[in-house]
C-alpha cells in the first residue's frame, strides 16, 4: 500500500492522458497551499509567540503596582447574591478593605458559599484601591504563548483548507461544464435513438 502511494506521488502529471488543464492547475494550487503552510506556519508560530509574550510583558508591567490587601466581609454568603457571574457556586457579598493610600474602600466580592460575615480574605487592588484580579504568573504567561503557538498555525491551516475547497469547487464546476459540452458532442454519435 505504501508502495502504491509513493508511486502515485512521484508519477508525472503527463502520465495520464485524461488529465485536463484544470486538473493540472488544481494540483499546482494544492501543492502551492501545502508549501505555503510549510513555510508560513513556523514563521507565524514564532510571530504569534512573540506577540503573546509582548502582550503578557505589558500586562505584567501594568500589574507591578498591584498589591494584596485584606478585605473583611460585611455579610455572610447566604445573604449575598447567588450566581451573579453565571456560576452557582459563588455568592457576591459586600466587603471593605484599606487601599494602599490608606483610605477605606467598599465593593462586592465573589466568595464561596460557606463564607461568614467578618471573615477576612486576601484580595488584589490597584494603587487607587480598586479591586482587580491576581497578577499573571509565569505559568499563565507561558500558557498564553503556548496557546498562541497552537492557534496561529491552526488558523492558517483552516484558512488554507477553505482556499483549497474554493479552488476545488471552481475546478469541479469547470470540469462539469467541460464534460457536459463533450457529452453533448459525443452522446448523439453513441446513441441509436434519434
Secondary structure as the mmCIF struct_conf table of DSSP 4:
data_model
#
loop_
_struct_conf.conf_type_id
_struct_conf.id
_struct_conf.beg_label_comp_id
_struct_conf.beg_label_asym_id
_struct_conf.beg_label_seq_id
_struct_conf.end_label_comp_id
_struct_conf.end_label_asym_id
_struct_conf.end_label_seq_id
HELX_RH_AL_P HELX_RH_AL_P1 UNK A 2 UNK A 10
BEND BEND1 UNK A 11 UNK A 11
HELX_RH_3T_P HELX_RH_3T_P1 UNK A 13 UNK A 15
TURN_TY1_P TURN_TY1_P1 UNK A 17 UNK A 18
HELX_RH_AL_P HELX_RH_AL_P2 UNK A 21 UNK A 62
HELX_RH_3T_P HELX_RH_3T_P2 UNK A 63 UNK A 65
STRN STRN1 UNK A 67 UNK A 73
BEND BEND2 UNK A 74 UNK A 75
HELX_RH_3T_P HELX_RH_3T_P3 UNK A 77 UNK A 79
BEND BEND3 UNK A 80 UNK A 80
STRN STRN2 UNK A 81 UNK A 82
TURN_TY1_P TURN_TY1_P2 UNK A 83 UNK A 85
BEND BEND4 UNK A 86 UNK A 86
TURN_TY1_P TURN_TY1_P3 UNK A 88 UNK A 89
STRN STRN3 UNK A 90 UNK A 98
TURN_TY1_P TURN_TY1_P4 UNK A 100 UNK A 101
BEND BEND5 UNK A 102 UNK A 102
STRN STRN4 UNK A 104 UNK A 112
TURN_TY1_P TURN_TY1_P5 UNK A 113 UNK A 114
TURN_TY1_P TURN_TY1_P6 UNK A 117 UNK A 118
STRN STRN5 UNK A 120 UNK A 125
TURN_TY1_P TURN_TY1_P7 UNK A 127 UNK A 128
STRN STRN6 UNK A 131 UNK A 132
HELX_LH_PP_P HELX_LH_PP_P1 UNK A 133 UNK A 137
HELX_RH_AL_P HELX_RH_AL_P3 UNK A 138 UNK A 190
BEND BEND6 UNK A 192 UNK A 192
#
